[in-house]
Amino acid sequence: MNDLGYRPCVGVMLVNNEGRVFVGRRIDNREGDWWQMPQGGVDEGEDLKEAALRELAEETGAKAEHVSLVGQTREPIRYDLPEELMGKLWGGKYRGQEQIWFLARFSGTDADIDLEAHDPPEFCDWKWVDAEQLPELIVPFKKRVYRAVLEEFRELV
């Protein structure tokens, strides 16, 4: 398994006009109380900013006119899947993800969030949280990623 590569991925820290961050509860993990920011794979040849806006629209329903990208991580952030998930996700092709994160400002209202904008939906529930809560809400194997994203974007939130 150690010779597997990393899946190219983008993530979005979506911040509302009160400085709170969007998190969703994954529909495939209802038994856990884990919440995450929107993220997803980058298609071959796809521009990273376009991928971020696409993933955000698919997972939250947030339309481009309500979103402005205002920051990007300087370096990609990698994480490895835990041993029990290795070889089971993404067709078994990757050991983890290499992510570029974007900070996005959301100018819409809660009514502009639509978890069923894409079929199948990614999230079954969502909420706005204080940015400092992010590392406590995510699954344990992604905590380091969320701490790094928070550290890099803290001044912009």
Steps between C-alpha positions, in 0.01 A plus 500: 500500500788742561566540128159662444489867408292790621168604352507861374237690695372846589331616817302815576471690827171683433459798734177696543469872572514428876840329465359152561599194296273254316528135603291205390437156644582236238198299391708177501613549861178559693619296799787737574471859614761616249461817299713613210551786260421444131773319310541273202713366221645701216422369152794452265587834338254692722603840635526491882279807554238358263517167686451679833194690372359183341541294818352781708197525271451122496527457877330818626294634211681835540490675165803681357333841536495450879861384530833678462832320542730715714783270603688183410742286700862561402582130485296182452405321821513119500338246724507121507189290547490284813605140441139372511400728209815461291417334170124534552429857389544650152523159339799408716729722289614745769655492845354842585440844356716796406285806547514865402263698721317820411342758726169621357268776616130421482270797434177300475252402769431167667219452246768488227647182653350189336653167600299325228633717216699199377386140478601318708545754781823497702361638825186422703525803731696826522573792732718808545773468765779710644822435308687401817261202541599340168774262625264356764222429249690307232585128500823441695717416198430845346557711814854596396366621163234716664752649745727592206213654300380694803851626573551618144159672466449620860583865423268504198195347671 
